[in-house]
């Protein structure tokens, strides 16, 4: 038979309690020997103001301020070309001629009809005067006098009709020669010499003014008040409010100004068209060119800037870690503005001279102790060092 040593139930709890207390004391002793957690190595940045040129960008298309399509105003064959494609032309200059043979003949016929009408008027006018004298002597019936007066009125109407017909055909003769409607540059002709053109249908060429020229941009409804204010702004800034970036990344150096804001918002896109005029003396801007319009914003001038990597985002709000006393950090909410290269404008939340953490923020929390060092290396490898300031 086996013998079992039994422990009374009342003695089990004190034994377990004693073991737990001994274990806890051991852990506290280990923690006391280990000391406080090491400071987190970070890089810091001293907040200061810098001269910032900040702009918003909008896709833009170059458009002429004045452009006219040259449509054939009479039907016929193109008989003469007086200019070369792409040539600069002046208002009133002859550009093209359409065969005018039949229009000149119609004009000659209309002049002849006018002369017939005038001759007929002279005849009926003399007859009417003769009948009037006879009527004074009671030598003719009054009915004949009335008829003569009606003949005179008809002859006058025939003259007016003949004159109108002559003006119409003379207009066709003039329209057979196409002249420049404005001073500008002519494009590439759409009709070759000898080609048939149809009145009101055939596009022969296009003339557009190139200096000055403009760009069109579409802005959102939230920008309408801002652009309306810019249109009314007076004075010139050292950096133009409006500048262009042309294909190839180059900046167009001549400044622009708003000339037109469209009357209504496009209901389909929710945007409003704005036209900005630019001088174009060297003809570098061409109609249809795709460019980028840069518009200076409120962050231009002396602004507080910090490294963009120093900012963290939480639920749509932005925060930085500010270095305080005893090399401890506190998280602070900031209002950020435009990004300029690798930096961000801070509109609210910081003051010049304050020090923030620029690198190593992923290892921080409210009240963390820091040391200035290499954030990519552990604190134990760098040794303790007091927090400082610098870029």
Steps between C-alpha positions, in 0.01 A plus 500: 500500500625850400518793745393852390609827675207737497525877554213666664304728266543795731878496451495510116407870457778644719756294317387617157480861621853483628624367167325782312648770720846359455456500119376860498787618712738333260351684200516838679859437587576419133321815385686709754829364381404558130417872563268731286451427125766660275428830324381471141758623247353763267598787275360844580425821311480858622192671359577819309352724233613480139417692185252275320361526149201267501250449221199293407503345154224463243506326159469771234450524126637786289229683305512810278322808628376563147464243223306504172428214262519594133193345336427541130229764456448421132516180301777450244856383438792635701697696243761690704692455827679816618654375827703208627376263767600614850572854387427802718226711340350841565135598502367565147786318324400291196523128567310301233295560184211295363405502130287812458410471130130435545469742792659779293261421213203510739622837625517637144146375435374661821654835400326479165166427666552800726563722199182373332301577813640851518424567132145375545457733795609800299243415232202451733599804702483720185166348402363569845609864480340538157170353621501728800521810277224375275282433801543862612346602163223241529641340185533147635309267724606495864521121484795527263677728749455242776637226277809705423566557870480124561745439217749736661472320835552163330805630317650618829442154652668337202807717553516399867469130410772529237731673746445223759571232239821677401616522863440127544706393201773754579519345847556160338780652295665639813455168682684323223815657646561386859684745724639464852231587758762575767873530556648165597640178361338294229494122523542226240258530209234232476445556125760482226526733202229410249282328757125553499354681800135527598337806647460478878638144519863478397758594764799647320721595795506653848656824625569549869659771710805372692614800705355517752368146541316322781453171682174348619475311830206337676473569871281342765216683669707540817756710307254744339518762776879481505536557123243780505712673766817446295332656197430816697839512676713807437877529501783273389687249715865406459387154390209508260174360630455310174781315323508222243690177483532400135563149362849387592476635855622850415343806663358770277649816647245761397219561754130463433173654616137391509296649216181294517311287750217310334143594585385159630620172648482197273230284666653178365853555633436747782782722371527859379719611211757774564707666225844640587681725251877490436724711276644291219749719308717207389202285399615220734143424610293333231125449497406151618819452705452316830666683790478530877386822665666574836308732733669636812312407815483628859814310601724729295742723693662457844353176634582245770614179334587156636611174339200319355614174660456655846122508456273208590135468402227366726136497392555781251687721748873569510740487794868553585710407803631809679813463716444635851682508835695194620534383137139383494262544209136598481270453203350820358235558237599727209332650196713434193509683170674450167782252452816654356741228392573294816354758742153600610366842594349513851223758525405439864626304799872584512718801571841594369778369723316190622666162447319203352593142420575464131605132482419201716141602579371146439654390835351787706191557710385774736768560765774290336856586601732564206864543417640662189670236291451264210136381501599187305720369784391385846563726798732247664739527207517881521527564873303752697503856375293801587248627247603809302386710213609532141413411146 
